[in-house]
Amino acid sequence: MCGIRCKPFKNITSNIAKWNYSRVRSMQKVVVMDTNPIVSLAITELLENNRFTDVTHISNLSELKAVLETEAVDVVIMDLFDGNSYPINGLDFIKQHRPLLEELKLIVFTDIDCYFIVNEISKFKNVNLISKRESLSELLFALCKRESKKPYLSPFMSKSKELNWKNHLTSTELRVLYLLIDNQTPNQICETLNLHYKTVLFHKSNIARKVGARNSLQLAKILTSFTNYNRHAPYRTVGF
């Protein structure tokens, strides 16, 4: 029997795995899109401290599109808006480039926790949705975790998705929302709910703000998407 004491094989293989993974990190191309300089700096430090060395910073969706079309990218960390757009535009961007983005690691790092947005993004495979309200350890976890076809939602985002979307709207807003889903015009909603025209517009504006839509067109796109998987709205819950 050999009298030389050797390190456990498990420890040796673990160290080799760590070395190999660190080497892989240094070879990965990471693209970061965030217009907040403080957030961008924090992400940079996180990446450098964890041996991600090939990092490109961009400031808008147009630049991100150009990079994706011309370079081999491994990881994309992006917010849903770039200062010139709105969260729904970021969602549209992800949908338009879905085949390409699902081939790499996509991390949506945002403070947008609207139910509609969270629910739509969670339909994509291999996507990581992290809230800026959480510590950077969640972002690091998303960076280092193994690839999975299932989406990963951070604890805060998971909680946002689990919350019933109705809880974010008042009773009147909910009534107006259902009628908008039924393609009623503001004038028709006035008659249905016996409300003043300006009151209906006020509620419609509040709904748009709460679901992340800047204008009526964006609101219509969100409502259409929502209707596709909720065709039988429970009208009895709102007094109809």
FENUR-V920979 format. One record per backbone hydrogen bond with DSSP energy under -0.5 kcal/mol. CO is the residue of the C=O (numbers start at 1). NH is the residue of the N-H. E is the energy in kcal/mol with one decimal. If there is no record, write none. Layout:
# FENUR-V920979
co & nh & e
CO & NH & E
CO & NH & E
This chain:
# FENUR-V920979
co & nh & e
4 & 6 & -0.6
8 & 11 & -0.6
8 & 12 & -1.7
9 & 13 & -2.6
10 & 14 & -1.9
11 & 15 & -2.3
12 & 16 & -2.3
13 & 17 & -2.4
14 & 18 & -2.3
15 & 19 & -2.3
16 & 20 & -2.7
17 & 21 & -2.5
18 & 22 & -2.3
19 & 23 & -2.0
20 & 24 & -2.2
21 & 25 & -2.5
22 & 26 & -1.9
23 & 27 & -0.9
24 & 27 & -0.8
24 & 28 & -0.7
25 & 28 & -1.4
28 & 30 & -0.6
28 & 54 & -0.6
29 & 74 & -2.1
29 & 75 & -2.3
30 & 56 & -2.7
31 & 77 & -3.0
32 & 34 & -0.6
32 & 58 & -2.8
33 & 79 & -1.7
35 & 37 & -0.7
36 & 40 & -2.7
37 & 41 & -2.1
38 & 42 & -2.1
39 & 43 & -2.5
40 & 44 & -2.2
41 & 45 & -2.4
42 & 46 & -2.1
43 & 47 & -2.5
44 & 48 & -2.7
45 & 49 & -2.5
46 & 50 & -0.8
47 & 50 & -0.6
47 & 52 & -3.0
48 & 51 & -1.5
51 & 53 & -0.9
53 & 55 & -1.3
54 & 30 & -2.9
56 & 32 & -3.0
58 & 34 & -1.1
60 & 64 & -1.9
61 & 65 & -2.4
62 & 66 & -2.0
63 & 67 & -2.3
64 & 68 & -2.4
65 & 69 & -1.7
66 & 70 & -1.1
67 & 71 & -2.5
71 & 73 & -0.8
74 & 105 & -2.5
75 & 31 & -2.7
76 & 78 & -0.6
76 & 107 & -3.4
77 & 33 & -3.0
78 & 109 & -2.2
80 & 90 & -0.7
86 & 89 & -2.1
86 & 90 & -1.3
87 & 91 & -2.2
88 & 92 & -2.3
89 & 93 & -2.3
90 & 94 & -2.1
91 & 95 & -2.2
92 & 96 & -2.7
93 & 97 & -1.8
95 & 98 & -1.2
97 & 101 & -2.8
98 & 102 & -2.4
100 & 103 & -1.2
101 & 104 & -1.0
104 & 106 & -0.7
105 & 76 & -2.7
105 & 107 & -0.5
106 & 108 & -0.5
106 & 128 & -2.5
107 & 78 & -2.5
107 & 109 & -0.8
108 & 110 & -0.7
108 & 130 & -2.8
110 & 132 & -1.7
111 & 113 & -0.6
114 & 118 & -2.8
115 & 119 & -2.7
116 & 120 & -2.0
117 & 121 & -2.5
118 & 122 & -2.0
120 & 123 & -1.4
121 & 124 & -1.8
124 & 127 & -0.6
126 & 106 & -1.2
127 & 152 & -3.0
128 & 108 & -3.2
128 & 130 & -0.6
129 & 154 & -2.5
130 & 110 & -2.1
131 & 134 & -1.4
135 & 138 & -1.6
135 & 139 & -0.6
136 & 140 & -2.5
137 & 141 & -2.3
138 & 142 & -2.0
139 & 143 & -2.0
140 & 144 & -2.2
141 & 145 & -2.0
151 & 153 & -0.5
152 & 129 & -3.0
154 & 158 & -3.0
155 & 159 & -2.1
156 & 160 & -1.9
157 & 161 & -2.2
158 & 162 & -2.2
159 & 163 & -1.7
164 & 167 & -1.8
165 & 168 & -1.4
166 & 169 & -1.6
170 & 174 & -2.5
171 & 175 & -2.0
172 & 176 & -2.5
173 & 177 & -2.6
174 & 178 & -2.2
175 & 179 & -1.8
176 & 180 & -2.3
177 & 181 & -2.4
178 & 182 & -1.4
179 & 184 & -2.5
180 & 183 & -1.8
185 & 189 & -2.5
186 & 190 & -2.0
187 & 191 & -1.5
188 & 192 & -2.4
189 & 193 & -2.7
190 & 194 & -1.0
190 & 195 & -1.5
196 & 200 & -2.0
197 & 201 & -2.1
198 & 202 & -2.0
199 & 203 & -2.2
200 & 204 & -2.6
201 & 205 & -2.3
202 & 206 & -1.9
203 & 207 & -2.5
204 & 208 & -2.4
205 & 209 & -2.2
206 & 210 & -2.3
207 & 211 & -1.9
208 & 212 & -0.6
208 & 213 & -3.2
209 & 212 & -0.7
212 & 88 & -0.7
215 & 219 & -2.3
216 & 220 & -2.5
217 & 221 & -1.8
218 & 222 & -2.0
219 & 223 & -2.7
220 & 224 & -2.3
221 & 225 & -2.1
222 & 226 & -2.6
223 & 227 & -2.6
224 & 228 & -1.5
225 & 229 & -0.7
226 & 229 & -0.9
227 & 230 & -0.9
231 & 233 & -0.9
233 & 235 & -2.1
234 & 237 & -1.8
235 & 238 & -1.8
235 & 240 & -1.8
236 & 239 & -1.0
